[in-house]
Amino acid sequence: MKLSKTRLSEIDNLPEDAIDTSEIPELDDDFWENAQRIVPENYLQIEHEILEWFKGQGHDYHARINKVLRAHIETHR
């Protein structure tokens, strides 16, 4: 579900006490002692500065990153 920029702004500015968390259980110490970080198989960590540069080029930055990587692979075969 996509949210409008206006709705995202409303959510972002919602005061903490206005958020109903009554149906969400508290996470106790036992939860955190047994928690495991799961990294997806296709996870790629991109340096912040590089990611911000691509984001500054427009909304389809994922496609541009893939295009750059594909071109690199093709030139190094």
Beta strands, then each sheet from edge to edge (+ up, - down):
end
